[in-house]
């Protein structure tokens, strides 16, 4: 079973690293600002990051 999961884990790691490479500090700051404003307004806003 471990050998079967090894390839899957490698694929998942490669995908995560690829997607992390597209995220900027500005993206994180914008998302934080949106979530903070929503929280302070009493709203539950969920934003999805789709690439």
N, CA, C and O atoms as a GROMACS GRO file, in nm:
protein
  204
    1UNK      N    1   0.082  -0.119   0.000
    1UNK     CA    2   0.000   0.000   0.000
    1UNK      C    3   0.087   0.125   0.000
    1UNK      O    4   0.054   0.223  -0.067
    2UNK      N    5   0.195   0.123   0.073
    2UNK     CA    6   0.282   0.239   0.081
    2UNK      C    7   0.336   0.276  -0.057
    2UNK      O    8   0.341   0.394  -0.092
    3UNK      N    9   0.375   0.177  -0.136
    3UNK     CA   10   0.427   0.203  -0.269
    3UNK      C   11   0.320   0.263  -0.359
    3UNK      O   12   0.350   0.348  -0.442
    4UNK      N   13   0.196   0.221  -0.342
    4UNK     CA   14   0.086   0.275  -0.422
    4UNK      C   15   0.062   0.423  -0.389
    4UNK      O   16   0.033   0.502  -0.479
    5UNK      N   17   0.075   0.459  -0.265
    5UNK     CA   18   0.051   0.596  -0.223
    5UNK      C   19   0.168   0.688  -0.256
    5UNK      O   20   0.149   0.810  -0.263
    6UNK      N   21   0.286   0.634  -0.274
    6UNK     CA   22   0.404   0.716  -0.299
    6UNK      C   23   0.387   0.802  -0.424
    6UNK      O   24   0.416   0.922  -0.420
    7UNK      N   25   0.340   0.744  -0.532
    7UNK     CA   26   0.320   0.821  -0.655
    7UNK      C   27   0.214   0.927  -0.639
    7UNK      O   28   0.226   1.038  -0.690
    8UNK      N   29   0.110   0.892  -0.568
    8UNK     CA   30   0.002   0.987  -0.543
    8UNK      C   31   0.052   1.104  -0.460
    8UNK      O   32   0.019   1.220  -0.489
    9UNK      N   33   0.130   1.076  -0.359
    9UNK     CA   34   0.186   1.183  -0.275
    9UNK      C   35   0.280   1.273  -0.356
    9UNK      O   36   0.279   1.394  -0.337
   10UNK      N   37   0.359   1.215  -0.442
   10UNK     CA   38   0.449   1.295  -0.526
   10UNK      C   39   0.370   1.385  -0.620
   10UNK      O   40   0.408   1.501  -0.641
   11UNK      N   41   0.261   1.334  -0.677
   11UNK     CA   42   0.177   1.415  -0.764
   11UNK      C   43   0.112   1.529  -0.687
   11UNK      O   44   0.105   1.642  -0.735
   12UNK      N   45   0.063   1.498  -0.568
   12UNK     CA   46   0.000   1.600  -0.485
   12UNK      C   47   0.099   1.709  -0.446
   12UNK      O   48   0.067   1.828  -0.449
   13UNK      N   49   0.219   1.669  -0.411
   13UNK     CA   50   0.322   1.766  -0.374
   13UNK      C   51   0.356   1.856  -0.492
   13UNK      O   52   0.370   1.977  -0.476
   14UNK      N   53   0.371   1.798  -0.610
   14UNK     CA   54   0.404   1.876  -0.730
   14UNK      C   55   0.292   1.977  -0.760
   14UNK      O   56   0.320   2.091  -0.796
   15UNK      N   57   0.167   1.934  -0.746
   15UNK     CA   58   0.054   2.023  -0.772
   15UNK      C   59   0.051   2.138  -0.672
   15UNK      O   60   0.030   2.254  -0.709
   16UNK      N   61   0.071   2.107  -0.545
   16UNK     CA   62   0.073   2.212  -0.442
   16UNK      C   63   0.184   2.312  -0.467
   16UNK      O   64   0.162   2.433  -0.458
   17UNK      N   65   0.302   2.264  -0.497
   17UNK     CA   66   0.414   2.355  -0.522
   17UNK      C   67   0.388   2.442  -0.644
   17UNK      O   68   0.424   2.560  -0.645
   18UNK      N   69   0.327   2.386  -0.746
   18UNK     CA   70   0.294   2.462  -0.866
   18UNK      C   71   0.193   2.573  -0.832
   18UNK      O   72   0.210   2.688  -0.873
   19UNK      N   73   0.090   2.537  -0.756
   19UNK     CA   74  -0.012   2.636  -0.721
   19UNK      C   75   0.041   2.740  -0.624
   19UNK      O   76   0.006   2.858  -0.635
   20UNK      N   77   0.125   2.700  -0.530
   20UNK     CA   78   0.185   2.798  -0.438
   20UNK      C   79   0.270   2.898  -0.515
   20UNK      O   80   0.282   3.014  -0.475
   21UNK      N   81   0.328   2.854  -0.624
   21UNK     CA   82   0.411   2.942  -0.705
   21UNK      C   83   0.334   3.052  -0.774
   21UNK      O   84   0.393   3.149  -0.821
   22UNK      N   85   0.202   3.039  -0.781
   22UNK     CA   86   0.120   3.141  -0.847
   22UNK      C   87   0.060   3.241  -0.749
   22UNK      O   88  -0.001   3.339  -0.790
   23UNK      N   89   0.076   3.217  -0.619
   23UNK     CA   90   0.017   3.304  -0.518
   23UNK      C   91   0.118   3.411  -0.480
   23UNK      O   92   0.234   3.383  -0.451
   24UNK      N   93   0.071   3.536  -0.482
   24UNK     CA   94   0.158   3.647  -0.446
   24UNK      C   95   0.122   3.698  -0.306
   24UNK      O   96   0.016   3.666  -0.253
   25UNK      N   97   0.210   3.776  -0.250
   25UNK     CA   98   0.182   3.839  -0.120
   25UNK      C   99   0.061   3.930  -0.134
   25UNK      O  100  -0.020   3.941  -0.042
   26UNK      N  101   0.048   3.996  -0.249
   26UNK     CA  102  -0.068   4.083  -0.272
   26UNK      C  103  -0.198   4.002  -0.271
   26UNK      O  104  -0.300   4.049  -0.219
   27UNK      N  105  -0.196   3.880  -0.327
   27UNK     CA  106  -0.314   3.793  -0.324
   27UNK      C  107  -0.354   3.762  -0.180
   27UNK      O  108  -0.471   3.767  -0.145
   28UNK      N  109  -0.256   3.730  -0.100
   28UNK     CA  110  -0.282   3.695   0.040
   28UNK      C  111  -0.335   3.818   0.116
   28UNK      O  112  -0.429   3.806   0.195
   29UNK      N  113  -0.275   3.934   0.091
   29UNK     CA  114  -0.318   4.057   0.158
   29UNK      C  115  -0.460   4.093   0.117
   29UNK      O  116  -0.541   4.132   0.202
   30UNK      N  117  -0.493   4.081  -0.011
   30UNK     CA  118  -0.629   4.111  -0.058
   30UNK      C  119  -0.731   4.017   0.006
   30UNK      O  120  -0.838   4.060   0.048
   31UNK      N  121  -0.696   3.889   0.013
   31UNK     CA  122  -0.786   3.791   0.073
   31UNK      C  123  -0.806   3.821   0.221
   31UNK      O  124  -0.917   3.812   0.273
   32UNK      N  125  -0.698   3.856   0.290
   32UNK     CA  126  -0.706   3.890   0.431
   32UNK      C  127  -0.798   4.010   0.452
   32UNK      O  128  -0.884   4.009   0.540
   33UNK      N  129  -0.778   4.114   0.371
   33UNK     CA  130  -0.859   4.234   0.384
   33UNK      C  131  -1.008   4.204   0.363
   33UNK      O  132  -1.093   4.254   0.437
   34UNK      N  133  -1.038   4.123   0.263
   34UNK     CA  134  -1.177   4.085   0.236
   34UNK      C  135  -1.237   4.008   0.353
   34UNK      O  136  -1.349   4.036   0.396
   35UNK      N  137  -1.162   3.911   0.403
   35UNK     CA  138  -1.212   3.830   0.514
   35UNK      C  139  -1.228   3.912   0.642
   35UNK      O  140  -1.325   3.892   0.716
   36UNK      N  141  -1.135   4.002   0.669
   36UNK     CA  142  -1.144   4.086   0.789
   36UNK      C  143  -1.265   4.178   0.780
   36UNK      O  144  -1.342   4.189   0.876
   37UNK      N  145  -1.282   4.243   0.666
   37UNK     CA  146  -1.398   4.333   0.650
   37UNK      C  147  -1.528   4.255   0.663
   37UNK      O  148  -1.623   4.303   0.725
   38UNK      N  149  -1.533   4.136   0.605
   38UNK     CA  150  -1.653   4.053   0.614
   38UNK      C  151  -1.680   4.012   0.758
   38UNK      O  152  -1.794   4.015   0.805
   39UNK      N  153  -1.574   3.975   0.828
   39UNK     CA  154  -1.588   3.934   0.968
   39UNK      C  155  -1.639   4.050   1.053
   39UNK      O  156  -1.730   4.033   1.134
   40UNK      N  157  -1.580   4.167   1.033
   40UNK     CA  158  -1.620   4.283   1.112
   40UNK      C  159  -1.763   4.326   1.080
   40UNK      O  160  -1.831   4.383   1.165
   41UNK      N  161  -1.808   4.297   0.958
   41UNK     CA  162  -1.945   4.330   0.919
   41UNK      C  163  -2.044   4.221   0.959
   41UNK      O  164  -2.164   4.235   0.939
   42UNK      N  165  -1.993   4.113   1.014
   42UNK     CA  166  -2.079   4.004   1.057
   42UNK      C  167  -2.122   3.913   0.944
   42UNK      O  168  -2.220   3.840   0.956
   43UNK      N  169  -2.049   3.917   0.833
   43UNK     CA  170  -2.081   3.833   0.718
   43UNK      C  171  -1.990   3.712   0.716
   43UNK      O  172  -1.880   3.714   0.771
   44UNK      N  173  -2.037   3.607   0.652
   44UNK     CA  174  -1.956   3.486   0.638
   44UNK      C  175  -1.923   3.470   0.489
   44UNK      O  176  -1.996   3.405   0.415
   45UNK      N  177  -1.812   3.530   0.447
   45UNK     CA  178  -1.773   3.526   0.307
   45UNK      C  179  -1.665   3.422   0.288
   45UNK      O  180  -1.562   3.422   0.357
   46UNK      N  181  -1.689   3.333   0.196
   46UNK     CA  182  -1.590   3.231   0.162
   46UNK      C  183  -1.548   3.254   0.019
   46UNK      O  184  -1.631   3.255  -0.072
   47UNK      N  185  -1.421   3.273  -0.001
   47UNK     CA  186  -1.368   3.298  -0.134
   47UNK      C  187  -1.285   3.178  -0.175
   47UNK      O  188  -1.200   3.132  -0.100
   48UNK      N  189  -1.310   3.130  -0.292
   48UNK     CA  190  -1.237   3.013  -0.342
   48UNK      C  191  -1.126   3.058  -0.435
   48UNK      O  192  -1.146   3.145  -0.520
   49UNK      N  193  -1.011   3.000  -0.419
   49UNK     CA  194  -0.899   3.028  -0.508
   49UNK      C  195  -0.895   2.920  -0.615
   49UNK      O  196  -0.854   2.807  -0.588
   50UNK      N  197  -0.936   2.953  -0.733
   50UNK     CA  198  -0.933   2.856  -0.841
   50UNK      C  199  -0.829   2.902  -0.943
   50UNK      O  200  -0.823   3.020  -0.979
   51UNK      N  201  -0.751   2.811  -0.986
   51UNK     CA  202  -0.646   2.842  -1.082
   51UNK      C  203  -0.672   2.773  -1.211
   51UNK      O  204  -0.594   2.787  -1.306
   0.00000   0.00000   0.00000
